[in-house]
Every structure is written in structure tokens, then in C-alpha cells.
Amino acid sequence: MTTQEEEFQGVKVPPGSILHLRYGAANMDEEVFECPHQIDLDRKALTRHLTFSQGHRTCPGNGISRLEQVITWNLIFDRVKNISFTPETKFEHQPGIMLGALELILNFSKED
């Protein structure tokens, strides 16, 4: 909780404010990630995200989560020929610390 008025990145924070650190927002830093709102698997600094935090506070489940993601995506791509977001998909911050789609609408065609 702030005890006096502060300014953070041009935003005035009044006394008594409670700040919530959002690690997901750090992944959207345009100084680190070029076009952070676009999916680009070839982008520079691809692995410099803070999804599982860093240092001694790293998420203990990050290894199993990464493994689950790899297995799931491989299974999906074995069955799907093309996959894309619809123009209606909007990525935005949701309650908690994650950045994601509140509603995900995909176009895809089944692999023959």
C-alpha cells in the first residue's frame, strides 16, 4: 500500500493505493518483445517471458506445465491442417495474473 502520492510510468498513484503486480503484463513490454500482441514463434527473446516467474520464486510446476503444453500442441497439430484466430478474438488481461483470451474462437480444418 502506498503511503504517499507516487508516480509510476506517468501514472499518478494516490496515497492508500494497493498495487497488484501483474507478471503477465511484463510479457507485453514493447521494449523487449517486438509486436507483443501478435503470435510470432520466431520472435527474438521468445523464451524471456515471465509466465512462470523467475529466480527462487519460479513456479514449481513449470516443468510439467511445459511438458503438458508440448504434448497437447503436438496432438492438436497431428489432427488439424490449418488453425487461425478469428478476427473477433481479443486478447486482454483477465482477473489474476494471466494474459489471455476470455473467449477463443478458432478457424481450423481437419487433417485428411
Backbone as CSV, one residue per row, in Angstrom:
resi,resn,N_x,N_y,N_z,CA_x,CA_y,CA_z,C_x,C_y,C_z
1,MET,0.846,-1.170,0.000,0.000,0.000,0.000,0.895,1.238,0.000
2,THR,0.543,2.206,-0.835,1.342,3.434,-0.895,1.035,4.315,0.309
3,THR,2.053,5.002,0.800,1.865,5.890,1.948,1.826,7.354,1.527
4,GLN,2.259,7.611,0.316,2.228,8.975,-0.215,1.992,8.891,-1.710
5,GLU,1.662,10.024,-2.313,1.443,10.019,-3.761,2.737,9.697,-4.478
6,GLU,2.663,8.789,-5.425,3.812,8.388,-6.240,3.421,8.502,-7.702
7,GLU,4.415,8.487,-8.547,4.143,8.451,-9.975,4.913,7.274,-10.551
8,PHE,4.229,6.438,-11.309,4.849,5.265,-11.911,4.539,5.249,-13.395
9,GLN,5.562,5.376,-14.218,5.436,5.397,-15.670,4.372,6.391,-16.131
10,GLY,4.393,7.572,-15.527,3.490,8.634,-15.933,2.105,8.565,-15.311
11,VAL,1.853,7.589,-14.446,0.536,7.443,-13.805,0.661,7.837,-12.340
12,LYS,-0.178,8.800,-11.908,-0.162,9.219,-10.504,-0.898,8.180,-9.666
13,VAL,-0.243,7.745,-8.592,-0.796,6.745,-7.678,-1.046,7.441,-6.350
14,PRO,-2.321,7.614,-5.970,-2.626,8.345,-4.736,-2.268,7.547,-3.478
15,PRO,-2.080,8.261,-2.350,-1.798,7.580,-1.078,-2.909,6.577,-0.746
16,GLY,-2.527,5.458,-0.158,-3.503,4.440,0.230,-3.835,3.450,-0.882
17,SER,-3.228,3.630,-2.043,-3.499,2.712,-3.162,-2.819,1.373,-2.924
18,ILE,-3.467,0.328,-3.355,-2.888,-1.004,-3.313,-2.522,-1.370,-4.748
19,LEU,-1.267,-1.732,-4.964,-0.804,-2.087,-6.298,-0.712,-3.603,-6.417
20,HIS,-1.116,-4.098,-7.544,-1.066,-5.531,-7.828,-0.091,-5.727,-8.977
21,LEU,1.015,-6.413,-8.706,1.997,-6.670,-9.750,1.450,-7.749,-10.681
22,ARG,1.475,-7.486,-11.967,0.937,-8.402,-12.961,2.081,-8.875,-13.847
23,TYR,2.625,-10.034,-13.544,3.765,-10.536,-14.305,3.409,-10.760,-15.766
24,GLY,2.165,-11.112,-16.050,1.744,-11.283,-17.432,1.921,-10.014,-18.238
25,ALA,1.748,-8.869,-17.593,1.919,-7.590,-18.282,3.374,-7.370,-18.675
26,ALA,4.314,-7.912,-17.908,5.730,-7.760,-18.253,6.033,-8.415,-19.587
27,ASN,5.301,-9.443,-19.931,5.492,-10.122,-21.211,5.025,-9.268,-22.384
28,MET,4.379,-8.160,-22.116,3.848,-7.300,-23.166,4.697,-6.040,-23.355
29,ASP,5.882,-6.005,-22.761,6.761,-4.843,-22.842,7.305,-4.708,-24.263
30,GLU,6.896,-3.659,-24.961,7.303,-3.462,-26.350,8.790,-3.162,-26.489
31,GLU,9.452,-2.788,-25.388,10.904,-2.576,-25.448,11.659,-3.906,-25.475
32,VAL,11.013,-4.975,-25.030,11.633,-6.304,-25.004,11.092,-7.186,-26.122
33,PHE,9.783,-7.129,-26.345,9.127,-8.002,-27.305,8.527,-7.177,-28.435
34,GLU,9.063,-7.330,-29.638,8.528,-6.631,-30.798,7.126,-7.164,-31.089
35,CYS,6.166,-6.271,-31.249,4.759,-6.637,-31.518,4.266,-7.690,-30.516
36,PRO,4.241,-7.377,-29.224,3.922,-8.383,-28.205,2.509,-8.955,-28.295
37,HIS,1.591,-8.265,-28.960,0.217,-8.757,-29.057,0.014,-9.704,-30.231
38,GLN,1.060,-9.951,-31.006,0.957,-10.868,-32.138,1.690,-12.167,-31.800
39,ILE,1.151,-13.277,-32.251,1.820,-14.556,-32.062,2.881,-14.689,-33.139
40,ASP,4.131,-14.801,-32.718,5.253,-14.931,-33.634,6.256,-15.878,-32.993
41,LEU,6.243,-17.137,-33.419,7.101,-18.141,-32.806,8.570,-17.975,-33.184
42,ASP,8.871,-17.067,-34.093,10.252,-16.801,-34.482,10.786,-15.498,-33.893
43,ARG,10.042,-14.870,-33.002,10.460,-13.575,-32.462,11.733,-13.694,-31.634
44,LYS,12.469,-12.585,-31.574,13.644,-12.521,-30.708,13.164,-12.540,-29.264
45,ALA,13.972,-13.064,-28.370,13.660,-13.112,-26.929,12.422,-13.951,-26.633
46,LEU,12.150,-14.957,-27.463,10.952,-15.788,-27.298,10.869,-16.432,-25.917
47,THR,12.003,-16.836,-25.369,11.998,-17.543,-24.081,12.189,-16.619,-22.879
48,ARG,12.193,-15.302,-23.089,12.417,-14.372,-21.985,11.112,-13.947,-21.312
49,HIS,10.088,-14.763,-21.369,8.809,-14.415,-20.757,8.844,-14.664,-19.245
50,LEU,7.869,-14.141,-18.536,7.801,-14.306,-17.078,6.600,-15.154,-16.671
51,THR,6.151,-16.018,-17.550,4.956,-16.814,-17.276,5.074,-17.602,-15.975
52,PHE,6.225,-18.171,-15.714,6.407,-18.978,-14.503,7.249,-18.265,-13.450
53,SER,7.386,-16.950,-13.562,8.213,-16.122,-12.694,9.678,-16.477,-12.930
54,GLN,10.566,-15.994,-12.083,11.996,-16.266,-12.240,12.654,-16.316,-10.878
55,GLY,13.863,-16.826,-10.856,14.639,-16.860,-9.622,14.123,-17.895,-8.640
56,HIS,14.304,-17.619,-7.358,13.924,-18.585,-6.330,12.404,-18.698,-6.165
57,ARG,11.641,-17.848,-6.831,10.177,-17.930,-6.772,9.582,-18.539,-8.041
58,THR,10.400,-19.252,-8.798,9.913,-19.902,-10.020,8.832,-20.915,-9.665
59,CYS,7.820,-20.984,-10.472,6.709,-21.907,-10.264,7.230,-23.345,-10.210
60,PRO,6.925,-24.093,-9.143,7.428,-25.472,-9.060,6.795,-26.408,-10.095
61,GLY,5.679,-26.011,-10.669,5.012,-26.848,-11.663,5.362,-26.492,-13.091
62,ASN,6.362,-25.630,-13.300,6.640,-25.170,-14.658,7.091,-26.292,-15.580
63,GLY,7.832,-27.264,-15.094,8.299,-28.362,-15.938,7.159,-29.209,-16.465
64,ILE,6.245,-29.599,-15.579,5.104,-30.425,-16.003,4.174,-29.624,-16.903
65,SER,4.023,-28.333,-16.617,3.173,-27.499,-17.466,3.735,-27.404,-18.877
66,ARG,5.033,-27.207,-18.993,5.656,-27.146,-20.320,5.492,-28.470,-21.060
67,LEU,5.686,-29.576,-20.355,5.523,-30.896,-20.970,4.083,-31.106,-21.444
68,GLU,3.116,-30.741,-20.608,1.705,-30.861,-20.997,1.390,-30.022,-22.233
69,GLN,1.964,-28.825,-22.296,1.727,-27.963,-23.449,2.304,-28.564,-24.729
70,VAL,3.515,-29.088,-24.657,4.140,-29.692,-25.839,3.322,-30.891,-26.321
71,ILE,2.927,-31.750,-25.406,2.136,-32.932,-25.768,0.813,-32.512,-26.397
72,THR,0.128,-31.559,-25.768,-1.179,-31.106,-26.265,-1.065,-30.499,-27.650
73,TRP,-0.107,-29.578,-27.845,0.039,-28.950,-29.164,0.410,-29.973,-30.227
74,ASN,1.267,-30.945,-29.895,1.606,-31.983,-30.869,0.382,-32.801,-31.257
75,LEU,-0.461,-33.145,-30.290,-1.685,-33.888,-30.591,-2.642,-33.076,-31.460
76,ILE,-2.767,-31.808,-31.143,-3.644,-30.936,-31.942,-3.128,-30.847,-33.373
77,PHE,-1.835,-30.554,-33.530,-1.290,-30.364,-34.878,-1.212,-31.659,-35.674
78,ASP,-1.264,-32.820,-35.012,-1.361,-34.095,-35.737,-2.736,-34.255,-36.379
79,ARG,-3.739,-33.580,-35.837,-5.122,-33.754,-36.304,-5.670,-32.568,-37.091
80,VAL,-4.996,-31.431,-37.018,-5.516,-30.212,-37.619,-4.588,-29.764,-38.750
81,LYS,-5.179,-29.430,-39.883,-4.399,-28.992,-41.048,-4.026,-27.513,-40.937
82,ASN,-4.985,-26.669,-40.729,-4.782,-25.221,-40.589,-5.492,-24.753,-39.332
83,ILE,-4.890,-23.789,-38.658,-5.525,-23.222,-37.468,-5.203,-21.725,-37.426
84,SER,-6.214,-20.916,-37.127,-6.002,-19.470,-37.040,-7.044,-18.861,-36.116
85,PHE,-6.704,-17.710,-35.557,-7.650,-16.957,-34.735,-8.637,-16.254,-35.652
86,THR,-9.867,-16.112,-35.191,-10.818,-15.307,-35.936,-10.562,-13.839,-35.604
87,PRO,-10.975,-12.932,-36.462,-10.777,-11.509,-36.167,-11.474,-11.072,-34.873
88,GLU,-12.482,-11.822,-34.439,-13.218,-11.457,-33.216,-12.437,-11.751,-31.943
89,THR,-11.374,-12.575,-32.009,-10.606,-12.931,-30.821,-9.868,-11.704,-30.315
90,LYS,-10.085,-11.371,-29.052,-9.420,-10.230,-28.435,-8.648,-10.718,-27.218
91,PHE,-7.366,-10.422,-27.188,-6.556,-10.783,-26.041,-6.569,-9.618,-25.064
92,GLU,-6.841,-9.912,-23.805,-6.897,-8.858,-22.801,-6.553,-9.441,-21.445
93,HIS,-6.208,-8.567,-20.518,-5.910,-9.022,-19.167,-7.192,-9.487,-18.499
94,GLN,-7.109,-10.629,-17.865,-8.240,-11.154,-17.118,-7.906,-11.099,-15.623
95,PRO,-8.881,-11.339,-14.768,-8.592,-11.322,-13.329,-7.465,-12.303,-12.998
96,GLY,-6.594,-11.936,-12.088,-5.445,-12.763,-11.756,-4.200,-12.204,-12.410
97,ILE,-3.275,-13.076,-12.770,-2.001,-12.602,-13.310,-1.783,-13.002,-14.760
98,MET,-2.779,-13.547,-15.407,-2.586,-14.074,-16.747,-3.056,-13.097,-17.823
99,LEU,-2.497,-13.245,-18.989,-2.959,-12.537,-20.174,-3.483,-13.611,-21.103
100,GLY,-4.678,-13.452,-21.571,-5.223,-14.485,-22.449,-6.505,-14.037,-23.087
101,ALA,-7.156,-14.965,-23.724,-8.413,-14.679,-24.387,-9.555,-15.105,-23.467
102,LEU,-10.472,-14.189,-23.215,-11.646,-14.551,-22.418,-12.563,-15.463,-23.230
103,GLU,-12.494,-15.309,-24.541,-13.226,-16.185,-25.453,-12.290,-16.429,-26.633
104,LEU,-12.065,-17.680,-26.964,-11.147,-18.025,-28.038,-11.930,-18.685,-29.166
105,ILE,-11.955,-18.023,-30.299,-12.673,-18.541,-31.479,-11.633,-18.848,-32.538
106,LEU,-11.549,-20.106,-32.937,-10.543,-20.539,-33.903,-11.182,-21.046,-35.179
107,ASN,-10.475,-20.855,-36.277,-10.828,-21.479,-37.546,-9.828,-22.605,-37.768
108,PHE,-10.300,-23.779,-38.145,-9.362,-24.857,-38.442,-9.998,-25.833,-39.399
109,SER,-9.171,-26.585,-40.073,-9.652,-27.656,-40.929,-8.946,-28.941,-40.509
110,LYS,-9.677,-30.034,-40.572,-9.182,-31.320,-40.119,-8.158,-31.880,-41.117
111,GLU,-7.098,-32.495,-40.578,-6.102,-33.154,-41.413,-6.765,-34.351,-42.090
112,ASP,-6.459,-34.573,-43.371,-7.057,-35.698,-44.108,-6.520,-37.027,-43.643
